[in-house]
């Protein structure tokens, strides 16, 4: 892990497309601004973890439940 010290209104760059700036410092809280292309998703860690758990849960479908989807899904085209 790279650890950098930054002051208010200073930035770091990640590659050519991502900039992380210190926007505000209040007590023990630091607010960061992140500029990145829209194709790059940016999430707080706890949100990212929740998305990963949901993806694993969605992929863990019991094969016995698949036939019940036949009435919901349109027929497969050849």
mmCIF file of the N, C-alpha and C atoms, coordinates in Angstrom:
data_MODEL
# 
_entry.id   MODEL 
# 
loop_
_atom_site.group_PDB 
_atom_site.id 
_atom_site.type_symbol 
_atom_site.label_atom_id 
_atom_site.label_alt_id 
_atom_site.label_comp_id 
_atom_site.label_asym_id 
_atom_site.label_entity_id 
_atom_site.label_seq_id 
_atom_site.pdbx_PDB_ins_code 
_atom_site.Cartn_x 
_atom_site.Cartn_y 
_atom_site.Cartn_z 
_atom_site.occupancy 
_atom_site.B_iso_or_equiv 
_atom_site.pdbx_formal_charge 
_atom_site.auth_seq_id 
_atom_site.auth_comp_id 
_atom_site.auth_asym_id 
_atom_site.auth_atom_id 
_atom_site.pdbx_PDB_model_num 
ATOM 1   N N  . UNK A 1 1  ? 0.846   -1.171  0.000   1.00 0.00 ? 1  UNK A N  1 
ATOM 2   C CA . UNK A 1 1  ? 0.000   0.000   0.000   1.00 0.00 ? 1  UNK A CA 1 
ATOM 3   C C  . UNK A 1 1  ? 0.892   1.236   0.000   1.00 0.00 ? 1  UNK A C  1 
ATOM 4   N N  . UNK A 1 2  ? 0.577   2.155   -0.865  1.00 0.00 ? 2  UNK A N  1 
ATOM 5   C CA . UNK A 1 2  ? 1.269   3.442   -0.911  1.00 0.00 ? 2  UNK A CA 1 
ATOM 6   C C  . UNK A 1 2  ? 0.550   4.406   0.018   1.00 0.00 ? 2  UNK A C  1 
ATOM 7   N N  . UNK A 1 3  ? 1.260   5.060   0.901   1.00 0.00 ? 3  UNK A N  1 
ATOM 8   C CA . UNK A 1 3  ? 0.669   6.028   1.825   1.00 0.00 ? 3  UNK A CA 1 
ATOM 9   C C  . UNK A 1 3  ? 1.258   7.393   1.503   1.00 0.00 ? 3  UNK A C  1 
ATOM 10  N N  . UNK A 1 4  ? 0.376   8.368   1.254   1.00 0.00 ? 4  UNK A N  1 
ATOM 11  C CA . UNK A 1 4  ? 0.803   9.723   0.907   1.00 0.00 ? 4  UNK A CA 1 
ATOM 12  C C  . UNK A 1 4  ? 0.174   10.721  1.870   1.00 0.00 ? 4  UNK A C  1 
ATOM 13  N N  . UNK A 1 5  ? 0.912   11.769  2.184   1.00 0.00 ? 5  UNK A N  1 
ATOM 14  C CA . UNK A 1 5  ? 0.365   12.859  2.987   1.00 0.00 ? 5  UNK A CA 1 
ATOM 15  C C  . UNK A 1 5  ? -0.044  13.987  2.038   1.00 0.00 ? 5  UNK A C  1 
ATOM 16  N N  . UNK A 1 6  ? -1.219  14.530  2.236   1.00 0.00 ? 6  UNK A N  1 
ATOM 17  C CA . UNK A 1 6  ? -1.717  15.636  1.419   1.00 0.00 ? 6  UNK A CA 1 
ATOM 18  C C  . UNK A 1 6  ? -2.345  16.667  2.337   1.00 0.00 ? 6  UNK A C  1 
ATOM 19  N N  . UNK A 1 7  ? -2.272  17.909  1.959   1.00 0.00 ? 7  UNK A N  1 
ATOM 20  C CA . UNK A 1 7  ? -2.906  18.989  2.696   1.00 0.00 ? 7  UNK A CA 1 
ATOM 21  C C  . UNK A 1 7  ? -4.183  19.387  1.977   1.00 0.00 ? 7  UNK A C  1 
ATOM 22  N N  . UNK A 1 8  ? -4.966  20.237  2.616   1.00 0.00 ? 8  UNK A N  1 
ATOM 23  C CA . UNK A 1 8  ? -6.209  20.736  2.034   1.00 0.00 ? 8  UNK A CA 1 
ATOM 24  C C  . UNK A 1 8  ? -5.952  21.291  0.635   1.00 0.00 ? 8  UNK A C  1 
ATOM 25  N N  . UNK A 1 9  ? -6.793  20.899  -0.309  1.00 0.00 ? 9  UNK A N  1 
ATOM 26  C CA . UNK A 1 9  ? -6.756  21.323  -1.718  1.00 0.00 ? 9  UNK A CA 1 
ATOM 27  C C  . UNK A 1 9  ? -5.596  20.726  -2.503  1.00 0.00 ? 9  UNK A C  1 
ATOM 28  N N  . UNK A 1 10 ? -4.847  19.802  -1.924  1.00 0.00 ? 10 UNK A N  1 
ATOM 29  C CA . UNK A 1 10 ? -3.821  19.099  -2.680  1.00 0.00 ? 10 UNK A CA 1 
ATOM 30  C C  . UNK A 1 10 ? -4.413  17.816  -3.252  1.00 0.00 ? 10 UNK A C  1 
ATOM 31  N N  . UNK A 1 11 ? -3.776  17.279  -4.282  1.00 0.00 ? 11 UNK A N  1 
ATOM 32  C CA . UNK A 1 11 ? -4.308  16.125  -5.004  1.00 0.00 ? 11 UNK A CA 1 
ATOM 33  C C  . UNK A 1 11 ? -3.260  15.045  -5.185  1.00 0.00 ? 11 UNK A C  1 
ATOM 34  N N  . UNK A 1 12 ? -3.733  13.892  -5.585  1.00 0.00 ? 12 UNK A N  1 
ATOM 35  C CA . UNK A 1 12 ? -2.862  12.836  -6.110  1.00 0.00 ? 12 UNK A CA 1 
ATOM 36  C C  . UNK A 1 12 ? -3.481  12.389  -7.429  1.00 0.00 ? 12 UNK A C  1 
ATOM 37  N N  . UNK A 1 13 ? -2.677  11.811  -8.290  1.00 0.00 ? 13 UNK A N  1 
ATOM 38  C CA . UNK A 1 13 ? -3.155  11.280  -9.575  1.00 0.00 ? 13 UNK A CA 1 
ATOM 39  C C  . UNK A 1 13 ? -2.970  9.773   -9.564  1.00 0.00 ? 13 UNK A C  1 
ATOM 40  N N  . UNK A 1 14 ? -3.946  9.092   -10.114 1.00 0.00 ? 14 UNK A N  1 
ATOM 41  C CA . UNK A 1 14 ? -3.858  7.647   -10.308 1.00 0.00 ? 14 UNK A CA 1 
ATOM 42  C C  . UNK A 1 14 ? -3.925  7.433   -11.812 1.00 0.00 ? 14 UNK A C  1 
ATOM 43  N N  . UNK A 1 15 ? -2.813  7.091   -12.398 1.00 0.00 ? 15 UNK A N  1 
ATOM 44  C CA . UNK A 1 15 ? -2.747  6.996   -13.849 1.00 0.00 ? 15 UNK A CA 1 
ATOM 45  C C  . UNK A 1 15 ? -2.985  8.368   -14.476 1.00 0.00 ? 15 UNK A C  1 
ATOM 46  N N  . UNK A 1 16 ? -3.464  8.366   -15.709 1.00 0.00 ? 16 UNK A N  1 
ATOM 47  C CA . UNK A 1 16 ? -3.714  9.611   -16.422 1.00 0.00 ? 16 UNK A CA 1 
ATOM 48  C C  . UNK A 1 16 ? -5.132  10.128  -16.226 1.00 0.00 ? 16 UNK A C  1 
ATOM 49  N N  . UNK A 1 17 ? -6.032  9.309   -15.667 1.00 0.00 ? 17 UNK A N  1 
ATOM 50  C CA . UNK A 1 17 ? -7.449  9.660   -15.700 1.00 0.00 ? 17 UNK A CA 1 
ATOM 51  C C  . UNK A 1 17 ? -8.108  9.909   -14.349 1.00 0.00 ? 17 UNK A C  1 
ATOM 52  N N  . UNK A 1 18 ? -7.439  9.601   -13.255 1.00 0.00 ? 18 UNK A N  1 
ATOM 53  C CA . UNK A 1 18 ? -8.090  9.718   -11.949 1.00 0.00 ? 18 UNK A CA 1 
ATOM 54  C C  . UNK A 1 18 ? -7.328  10.709  -11.081 1.00 0.00 ? 18 UNK A C  1 
ATOM 55  N N  . UNK A 1 19 ? -8.085  11.651  -10.503 1.00 0.00 ? 19 UNK A N  1 
ATOM 56  C CA . UNK A 1 19 ? -7.511  12.625  -9.581  1.00 0.00 ? 19 UNK A CA 1 
ATOM 57  C C  . UNK A 1 19 ? -8.289  12.570  -8.273  1.00 0.00 ? 19 UNK A C  1 
ATOM 58  N N  . UNK A 1 20 ? -7.569  12.463  -7.171  1.00 0.00 ? 20 UNK A N  1 
ATOM 59  C CA . UNK A 1 20 ? -8.170  12.451  -5.836  1.00 0.00 ? 20 UNK A CA 1 
ATOM 60  C C  . UNK A 1 20 ? -7.670  13.693  -5.107  1.00 0.00 ? 20 UNK A C  1 
ATOM 61  N N  . UNK A 1 21 ? -8.612  14.546  -4.658  1.00 0.00 ? 21 UNK A N  1 
ATOM 62  C CA . UNK A 1 21 ? -8.261  15.804  -4.002  1.00 0.00 ? 21 UNK A CA 1 
ATOM 63  C C  . UNK A 1 21 ? -8.804  15.828  -2.584  1.00 0.00 ? 21 UNK A C  1 
ATOM 64  N N  . UNK A 1 22 ? -8.077  16.477  -1.682  1.00 0.00 ? 22 UNK A N  1 
ATOM 65  C CA . UNK A 1 22 ? -8.567  16.718  -0.326  1.00 0.00 ? 22 UNK A CA 1 
ATOM 66  C C  . UNK A 1 22 ? -9.423  17.982  -0.401  1.00 0.00 ? 22 UNK A C  1 
ATOM 67  N N  . UNK A 1 23 ? -10.725 17.829  -0.164  1.00 0.00 ? 23 UNK A N  1 
ATOM 68  C CA . UNK A 1 23 ? -11.683 18.926  -0.306  1.00 0.00 ? 23 UNK A CA 1 
ATOM 69  C C  . UNK A 1 23 ? -11.916 19.642  1.018   1.00 0.00 ? 23 UNK A C  1 
ATOM 70  N N  . UNK A 1 24 ? -11.965 18.868  2.107   1.00 0.00 ? 24 UNK A N  1 
ATOM 71  C CA . UNK A 1 24 ? -12.262 19.463  3.408   1.00 0.00 ? 24 UNK A CA 1 
ATOM 72  C C  . UNK A 1 24 ? -11.694 18.585  4.511   1.00 0.00 ? 24 UNK A C  1 
ATOM 73  N N  . UNK A 1 25 ? -11.261 19.219  5.584   1.00 0.00 ? 25 UNK A N  1 
ATOM 74  C CA . UNK A 1 25 ? -10.791 18.504  6.771   1.00 0.00 ? 25 UNK A CA 1 
ATOM 75  C C  . UNK A 1 25 ? -11.504 19.108  7.969   1.00 0.00 ? 25 UNK A C  1 
ATOM 76  N N  . UNK A 1 26 ? -12.262 18.273  8.685   1.00 0.00 ? 26 UNK A N  1 
ATOM 77  C CA . UNK A 1 26 ? -12.964 18.707  9.903   1.00 0.00 ? 26 UNK A CA 1 
ATOM 78  C C  . UNK A 1 26 ? -12.718 17.677  10.980  1.00 0.00 ? 26 UNK A C  1 
ATOM 79  N N  . UNK A 1 27 ? -11.960 18.046  11.999  1.00 0.00 ? 27 UNK A N  1 
ATOM 80  C CA . UNK A 1 27 ? -11.680 17.103  13.081  1.00 0.00 ? 27 UNK A CA 1 
ATOM 81  C C  . UNK A 1 27 ? -10.996 15.860  12.549  1.00 0.00 ? 27 UNK A C  1 
ATOM 82  N N  . UNK A 1 28 ? -11.613 14.696  12.789  1.00 0.00 ? 28 UNK A N  1 
ATOM 83  C CA . UNK A 1 28 ? -11.024 13.444  12.329  1.00 0.00 ? 28 UNK A CA 1 
ATOM 84  C C  . UNK A 1 28 ? -11.616 12.964  11.005  1.00 0.00 ? 28 UNK A C  1 
ATOM 85  N N  . UNK A 1 29 ? -12.358 13.837  10.321  1.00 0.00 ? 29 UNK A N  1 
ATOM 86  C CA . UNK A 1 29 ? -12.972 13.460  9.043   1.00 0.00 ? 29 UNK A CA 1 
ATOM 87  C C  . UNK A 1 29 ? -12.322 14.227  7.894   1.00 0.00 ? 29 UNK A C  1 
ATOM 88  N N  . UNK A 1 30 ? -12.004 13.513  6.835   1.00 0.00 ? 30 UNK A N  1 
ATOM 89  C CA . UNK A 1 30 ? -11.427 14.104  5.633   1.00 0.00 ? 30 UNK A CA 1 
ATOM 90  C C  . UNK A 1 30 ? -12.394 13.849  4.485   1.00 0.00 ? 30 UNK A C  1 
ATOM 91  N N  . UNK A 1 31 ? -12.748 14.891  3.746   1.00 0.00 ? 31 UNK A N  1 
ATOM 92  C CA . UNK A 1 31 ? -13.600 14.723  2.563   1.00 0.00 ? 31 UNK A CA 1 
ATOM 93  C C  . UNK A 1 31 ? -12.715 14.747  1.330   1.00 0.00 ? 31 UNK A C  1 
ATOM 94  N N  . UNK A 1 32 ? -12.913 13.758  0.482   1.00 0.00 ? 32 UNK A N  1 
ATOM 95  C CA . UNK A 1 32 ? -12.133 13.625  -0.740  1.00 0.00 ? 32 UNK A CA 1 
ATOM 96  C C  . UNK A 1 32 ? -13.023 13.879  -1.949  1.00 0.00 ? 32 UNK A C  1 
ATOM 97  N N  . UNK A 1 33 ? -12.470 14.509  -2.947  1.00 0.00 ? 33 UNK A N  1 
ATOM 98  C CA . UNK A 1 33 ? -13.138 14.647  -4.237  1.00 0.00 ? 33 UNK A CA 1 
ATOM 99  C C  . UNK A 1 33 ? -12.431 13.747  -5.225  1.00 0.00 ? 33 UNK A C  1 
ATOM 100 N N  . UNK A 1 34 ? -13.207 13.047  -6.047  1.00 0.00 ? 34 UNK A N  1 
ATOM 101 C CA . UNK A 1 34 ? -12.615 12.104  -6.995  1.00 0.00 ? 34 UNK A CA 1 
ATOM 102 C C  . UNK A 1 34 ? -13.109 12.444  -8.389  1.00 0.00 ? 34 UNK A C  1 
ATOM 103 N N  . UNK A 1 35 ? -12.179 12.725  -9.291  1.00 0.00 ? 35 UNK A N  1 
ATOM 104 C CA . UNK A 1 35 ? -12.498 12.952  -10.704 1.00 0.00 ? 35 UNK A CA 1 
ATOM 105 C C  . UNK A 1 35 ? -12.033 11.722  -11.467 1.00 0.00 ? 35 UNK A C  1 
ATOM 106 N N  . UNK A 1 36 ? -12.982 11.069  -12.133 1.00 0.00 ? 36 UNK A N  1 
ATOM 107 C CA . UNK A 1 36 ? -12.661 9.871   -12.906 1.00 0.00 ? 36 UNK A CA 1 
ATOM 108 C C  . UNK A 1 36 ? -13.646 9.770   -14.064 1.00 0.00 ? 36 UNK A C  1 
ATOM 109 N N  . UNK A 1 37 ? -13.258 9.119   -15.153 1.00 0.00 ? 37 UNK A N  1 
ATOM 110 C CA . UNK A 1 37 ? -14.195 8.915   -16.259 1.00 0.00 ? 37 UNK A CA 1 
ATOM 111 C C  . UNK A 1 37 ? -15.420 8.130   -15.786 1.00 0.00 ? 37 UNK A C  1 
ATOM 112 N N  . UNK A 1 38 ? -16.560 8.368   -16.418 1.00 0.00 ? 38 UNK A N  1 
ATOM 113 C CA . UNK A 1 38 ? -17.804 7.713   -15.988 1.00 0.00 ? 38 UNK A CA 1 
ATOM 114 C C  . UNK A 1 38 ? -17.749 6.198   -16.145 1.00 0.00 ? 38 UNK A C  1 
ATOM 115 N N  . UNK A 1 39 ? -16.862 5.685   -16.969 1.00 0.00 ? 39 UNK A N  1 
ATOM 116 C CA . UNK A 1 39 ? -16.761 4.228   -17.136 1.00 0.00 ? 39 UNK A CA 1 
ATOM 117 C C  . UNK A 1 39 ? -16.089 3.553   -15.936 1.00 0.00 ? 39 UNK A C  1 
ATOM 118 N N  . UNK A 1 40 ? -15.491 4.342   -15.052 1.00 0.00 ? 40 UNK A N  1 
ATOM 119 C CA . UNK A 1 40 ? -14.835 3.813   -13.862 1.00 0.00 ? 40 UNK A CA 1 
ATOM 120 C C  . UNK A 1 40 ? -15.765 4.005   -12.671 1.00 0.00 ? 40 UNK A C  1 
ATOM 121 N N  . UNK A 1 41 ? -16.131 2.903   -12.021 1.00 0.00 ? 41 UNK A N  1 
ATOM 122 C CA . UNK A 1 41 ? -17.010 3.001   -10.864 1.00 0.00 ? 41 UNK A CA 1 
ATOM 123 C C  . UNK A 1 41 ? -16.192 3.360   -9.625  1.00 0.00 ? 41 UNK A C  1 
ATOM 124 N N  . UNK A 1 42 ? -16.785 4.200   -8.795  1.00 0.00 ? 42 UNK A N  1 
ATOM 125 C CA . UNK A 1 42 ? -16.143 4.621   -7.550  1.00 0.00 ? 42 UNK A CA 1 
ATOM 126 C C  . UNK A 1 42 ? -17.154 4.405   -6.432  1.00 0.00 ? 42 UNK A C  1 
ATOM 127 N N  . UNK A 1 43 ? -16.800 3.600   -5.438  1.00 0.00 ? 43 UNK A N  1 
ATOM 128 C CA . UNK A 1 43 ? -17.695 3.294   -4.317  1.00 0.00 ? 43 UNK A CA 1 
ATOM 129 C C  . UNK A 1 43 ? -16.934 3.412   -3.010  1.00 0.00 ? 43 UNK A C  1 
ATOM 130 N N  . UNK A 1 44 ? -17.649 3.760   -1.944  1.00 0.00 ? 44 UNK A N  1 
ATOM 131 C CA . UNK A 1 44 ? -17.080 3.612   -0.606  1.00 0.00 ? 44 UNK A CA 1 
ATOM 132 C C  . UNK A 1 44 ? -16.871 2.114   -0.376  1.00 0.00 ? 44 UNK A C  1 
ATOM 133 N N  . UNK A 1 45 ? -15.907 1.756   0.450   1.00 0.00 ? 45 UNK A N  1 
ATOM 134 C CA . UNK A 1 45 ? -15.565 0.348   0.662   1.00 0.00 ? 45 UNK A CA 1 
ATOM 135 C C  . UNK A 1 45 ? -16.768 -0.469  1.124   1.00 0.00 ? 45 UNK A C  1 
ATOM 136 N N  . UNK A 1 46 ? -17.560 0.069   2.059   1.00 0.00 ? 46 UNK A N  1 
ATOM 137 C CA . UNK A 1 46 ? -18.693 -0.706  2.569   1.00 0.00 ? 46 UNK A CA 1 
ATOM 138 C C  . UNK A 1 46 ? -19.755 -0.933  1.494   1.00 0.00 ? 46 UNK A C  1 
ATOM 139 N N  . UNK A 1 47 ? -19.911 -0.001  0.560   1.00 0.00 ? 47 UNK A N  1 
ATOM 140 C CA . UNK A 1 47 ? -20.852 -0.183  -0.548  1.00 0.00 ? 47 UNK A CA 1 
ATOM 141 C C  . UNK A 1 47 ? -20.316 -1.235  -1.508  1.00 0.00 ? 47 UNK A C  1 
ATOM 142 N N  . UNK A 1 48 ? -19.028 -1.155  -1.818  1.00 0.00 ? 48 UNK A N  1 
ATOM 143 C CA . UNK A 1 48 ? -18.397 -2.141  -2.685  1.00 0.00 ? 48 UNK A CA 1 
ATOM 144 C C  . UNK A 1 48 ? -18.541 -3.557  -2.112  1.00 0.00 ? 48 UNK A C  1 
ATOM 145 N N  . UNK A 1 49 ? -18.296 -3.696  -0.807  1.00 0.00 ? 49 UNK A N  1 
ATOM 146 C CA . UNK A 1 49 ? -18.430 -4.998  -0.152  1.00 0.00 ? 49 UNK A CA 1 
ATOM 147 C C  . UNK A 1 49 ? -19.860 -5.523  -0.245  1.00 0.00 ? 49 UNK A C  1 
ATOM 148 N N  . UNK A 1 50 ? -20.844 -4.650  -0.064  1.00 0.00 ? 50 UNK A N  1 
ATOM 149 C CA . UNK A 1 50 ? -22.253 -5.060  -0.153  1.00 0.00 ? 50 UNK A CA 1 
ATOM 150 C C  . UNK A 1 50 ? -22.588 -5.512  -1.570  1.00 0.00 ? 50 UNK A C  1 
ATOM 151 N N  . UNK A 1 51 ? -22.090 -4.812  -2.572  1.00 0.00 ? 51 UNK A N  1 
ATOM 152 C CA . UNK A 1 51 ? -22.322 -5.203  -3.968  1.00 0.00 ? 51 UNK A CA 1 
ATOM 153 C C  . UNK A 1 51 ? -21.719 -6.576  -4.230  1.00 0.00 ? 51 UNK A C  1 
ATOM 154 N N  . UNK A 1 52 ? -20.509 -6.806  -3.743  1.00 0.00 ? 52 UNK A N  1 
ATOM 155 C CA . UNK A 1 52 ? -19.866 -8.104  -3.938  1.00 0.00 ? 52 UNK A CA 1 
ATOM 156 C C  . UNK A 1 52 ? -20.665 -9.228  -3.278  1.00 0.00 ? 52 UNK A C  1 
ATOM 157 N N  . UNK A 1 53 ? -21.164 -8.988  -2.061  1.00 0.00 ? 53 UNK A N  1 
ATOM 158 C CA . UNK A 1 53 ? -21.974 -10.009 -1.376  1.00 0.00 ? 53 UNK A CA 1 
ATOM 159 C C  . UNK A 1 53 ? -23.247 -10.304 -2.165  1.00 0.00 ? 53 UNK A C  1 
ATOM 160 N N  . UNK A 1 54 ? -23.899 -9.269  -2.691  1.00 0.00 ? 54 UNK A N  1 
ATOM 161 C CA . UNK A 1 54 ? -25.113 -9.465  -3.483  1.00 0.00 ? 54 UNK A CA 1 
ATOM 162 C C  . UNK A 1 54 ? -24.816 -10.237 -4.762  1.00 0.00 ? 54 UNK A C  1 
ATOM 163 N N  . UNK A 1 55 ? -23.689 -9.947  -5.403  1.00 0.00 ? 55 UNK A N  1 
ATOM 164 C CA . UNK A 1 55 ? -23.316 -10.675 -6.622  1.00 0.00 ? 55 UNK A CA 1 
ATOM 165 C C  . UNK A 1 55 ? -23.087 -12.156 -6.335  1.00 0.00 ? 55 UNK A C  1 
ATOM 166 N N  . UNK A 1 56 ? -22.413 -12.452 -5.245  1.00 0.00 ? 56 UNK A N  1 
ATOM 167 C CA . UNK A 1 56 ? -22.175 -13.851 -4.869  1.00 0.00 ? 56 UNK A CA 1 
ATOM 168 C C  . UNK A 1 56 ? -23.510 -14.530 -4.565  1.00 0.00 ? 56 UNK A C  1 
ATOM 169 N N  . UNK A 1 57 ? -24.378 -13.843 -3.851  1.00 0.00 ? 57 UNK A N  1 
ATOM 170 C CA . UNK A 1 57 ? -25.681 -14.399 -3.509  1.00 0.00 ? 57 UNK A CA 1 
ATOM 171 C C  . UNK A 1 57 ? -26.518 -14.666 -4.766  1.00 0.00 ? 57 UNK A C  1 
ATOM 172 N N  . UNK A 1 58 ? -26.498 -13.738 -5.708  1.00 0.00 ? 58 UNK A N  1 
ATOM 173 C CA . UNK A 1 58 ? -27.267 -13.897 -6.945  1.00 0.00 ? 58 UNK A CA 1 
ATOM 174 C C  . UNK A 1 58 ? -26.740 -15.055 -7.788  1.00 0.00 ? 58 UNK A C  1 
ATOM 175 N N  . UNK A 1 59 ? -25.441 -15.272 -7.754  1.00 0.00 ? 59 UNK A N  1 
ATOM 176 C CA . UNK A 1 59 ? -24.840 -16.344 -8.541  1.00 0.00 ? 59 UNK A CA 1 
ATOM 177 C C  . UNK A 1 59 ? -25.041 -17.711 -7.889  1.00 0.00 ? 59 UNK A C  1 
ATOM 178 N N  . UNK A 1 60 ? -25.461 -17.726 -6.645  1.00 0.00 ? 60 UNK A N  1 
ATOM 179 C CA . UNK A 1 60 ? -25.614 -18.965 -5.897  1.00 0.00 ? 60 UNK A CA 1 
ATOM 180 C C  . UNK A 1 60 ? -27.050 -19.479 -5.978  1.00 0.00 ? 60 UNK A C  1 
ATOM 181 N N  . UNK A 1 61 ? -27.578 -19.563 -7.205  1.00 0.00 ? 61 UNK A N  1 
ATOM 182 C CA . UNK A 1 61 ? -28.943 -20.026 -7.417  1.00 0.00 ? 61 UNK A CA 1 
ATOM 183 C C  . UNK A 1 61 ? -28.975 -21.545 -7.503  1.00 0.00 ? 61 UNK A C  1 
ATOM 184 N N  . UNK A 1 62 ? -29.913 -22.136 -6.813  1.00 0.00 ? 62 UNK A N  1 
ATOM 185 C CA . UNK A 1 62 ? -30.056 -23.591 -6.839  1.00 0.00 ? 62 UNK A CA 1 
ATOM 186 C C  . UNK A 1 62 ? -30.551 -24.032 -8.218  1.00 0.00 ? 62 UNK A C  1 
ATOM 187 N N  . UNK A 1 63 ? -29.924 -25.036 -8.820  1.00 0.00 ? 63 UNK A N  1 
ATOM 188 C CA . UNK A 1 63 ? -30.356 -25.508 -10.139 1.00 0.00 ? 63 UNK A CA 1 
ATOM 189 C C  . UNK A 1 63 ? -31.831 -25.899 -10.169 1.00 0.00 ? 63 UNK A C  1 
ATOM 190 N N  . UNK A 1 64 ? -32.379 -26.354 -9.043  1.00 0.00 ? 64 UNK A N  1 
ATOM 191 C CA . UNK A 1 64 ? -33.788 -26.766 -9.020  1.00 0.00 ? 64 UNK A CA 1 
ATOM 192 C C  . UNK A 1 64 ? -34.735 -25.586 -9.227  1.00 0.00 ? 64 UNK A C  1 
ATOM 193 N N  . UNK A 1 65 ? -34.263 -24.350 -9.050  1.00 0.00 ? 65 UNK A N  1 
ATOM 194 C CA . UNK A 1 65 ? -35.110 -23.170 -9.223  1.00 0.00 ? 65 UNK A CA 1 
ATOM 195 C C  . UNK A 1 65 ? -35.130 -22.677 -10.661 1.00 0.00 ? 65 UNK A C  1 
ATOM 196 N N  . UNK A 1 66 ? -34.211 -23.137 -11.496 1.00 0.00 ? 66 UNK A N  1 
ATOM 197 C CA . UNK A 1 66 ? -34.103 -22.652 -12.868 1.00 0.00 ? 66 UNK A CA 1 
ATOM 198 C C  . UNK A 1 66 ? -35.374 -22.921 -13.676 1.00 0.00 ? 66 UNK A C  1 
ATOM 199 N N  . UNK A 1 67 ? -35.998 -24.108 -13.611 1.00 0.00 ? 67 UNK A N  1 
ATOM 200 C CA . UNK A 1 67 ? -37.223 -24.313 -14.391 1.00 0.00 ? 67 UNK A CA 1 
ATOM 201 C C  . UNK A 1 67 ? -38.326 -23.310 -14.057 1.00 0.00 ? 67 UNK A C  1 
ATOM 202 N N  . UNK A 1 68 ? -38.375 -22.785 -12.858 1.00 0.00 ? 68 UNK A N  1 
ATOM 203 C CA . UNK A 1 68 ? -39.422 -21.831 -12.507 1.00 0.00 ? 68 UNK A CA 1 
ATOM 204 C C  . UNK A 1 68 ? -39.249 -20.498 -13.227 1.00 0.00 ? 68 UNK A C  1 
ATOM 205 N N  . UNK A 1 69 ? -38.109 -20.272 -13.830 1.00 0.00 ? 69 UNK A N  1 
ATOM 206 C CA . UNK A 1 69 ? -37.867 -19.048 -14.582 1.00 0.00 ? 69 UNK A CA 1 
ATOM 207 C C  . UNK A 1 69 ? -38.436 -19.114 -15.996 1.00 0.00 ? 69 UNK A C  1 
ATOM 208 N N  . UNK A 1 70 ? -38.827 -20.299 -16.450 1.00 0.00 ? 70 UNK A N  1 
ATOM 209 C CA . UNK A 1 70 ? -39.299 -20.454 -17.824 1.00 0.00 ? 70 UNK A CA 1 
ATOM 210 C C  . UNK A 1 70 ? -40.501 -19.575 -18.132 1.00 0.00 ? 70 UNK A C  1 
ATOM 211 N N  . UNK A 1 71 ? -41.376 -19.369 -17.200 1.00 0.00 ? 71 UNK A N  1 
ATOM 212 C CA . UNK A 1 71 ? -42.542 -18.519 -17.445 1.00 0.00 ? 71 UNK A CA 1 
ATOM 213 C C  . UNK A 1 71 ? -42.225 -17.039 -17.432 1.00 0.00 ? 71 UNK A C  1 
ATOM 214 N N  . UNK A 1 72 ? -41.086 -16.694 -16.871 1.00 0.00 ? 72 UNK A N  1 
ATOM 215 C CA . UNK A 1 72 ? -40.689 -15.287 -16.761 1.00 0.00 ? 72 UNK A CA 1 
ATOM 216 C C  . UNK A 1 72 ? -39.829 -14.866 -17.930 1.00 0.00 ? 72 UNK A C  1 
ATOM 217 N N  . UNK A 1 73 ? -38.911 -15.714 -18.311 1.00 0.00 ? 73 UNK A N  1 
ATOM 218 C CA . UNK A 1 73 ? -37.956 -15.394 -19.373 1.00 0.00 ? 73 UNK A CA 1 
ATOM 219 C C  . UNK A 1 73 ? -38.554 -15.674 -20.732 1.00 0.00 ? 73 UNK A C  1 
ATOM 220 N N  . UNK A 1 74 ? -38.282 -14.814 -21.719 1.00 0.00 ? 74 UNK A N  1 
ATOM 221 C CA . UNK A 1 74 ? -38.760 -15.090 -23.076 1.00 0.00 ? 74 UNK A CA 1 
ATOM 222 C C  . UNK A 1 74 ? -38.029 -16.314 -23.633 1.00 0.00 ? 74 UNK A C  1 
ATOM 223 N N  . UNK A 1 75 ? -38.650 -17.021 -24.580 1.00 0.00 ? 75 UNK A N  1 
ATOM 224 C CA . UNK A 1 75 ? -37.988 -18.197 -25.158 1.00 0.00 ? 75 UNK A CA 1 
ATOM 225 C C  . UNK A 1 75 ? -36.675 -17.800 -25.824 1.00 0.00 ? 75 UNK A C  1 
ATOM 226 N N  . UNK A 1 76 ? -35.721 -18.701 -25.756 1.00 0.00 ? 76 UNK A N  1 
ATOM 227 C CA . UNK A 1 76 ? -34.410 -18.466 -26.379 1.00 0.00 ? 76 UNK A CA 1 
ATOM 228 C C  . UNK A 1 76 ? -34.555 -18.542 -27.890 1.00 0.00 ? 76 UNK A C  1 
ATOM 229 N N  . UNK A 1 77 ? -33.986 -17.556 -28.599 1.00 0.00 ? 77 UNK A N  1 
ATOM 230 C CA . UNK A 1 77 ? -34.018 -17.554 -30.062 1.00 0.00 ? 77 UNK A CA 1 
ATOM 231 C C  . UNK A 1 77 ? -32.834 -18.363 -30.593 1.00 0.00 ? 77 UNK A C  1 
ATOM 232 N N  . UNK A 1 78 ? -33.061 -19.191 -31.617 1.00 0.00 ? 78 UNK A N  1 
ATOM 233 C CA . UNK A 1 78 ? -31.957 -19.991 -32.175 1.00 0.00 ? 78 UNK A CA 1 
ATOM 234 C C  . UNK A 1 78 ? -30.927 -19.143 -32.889 1.00 0.00 ? 78 UNK A C  1 
# 
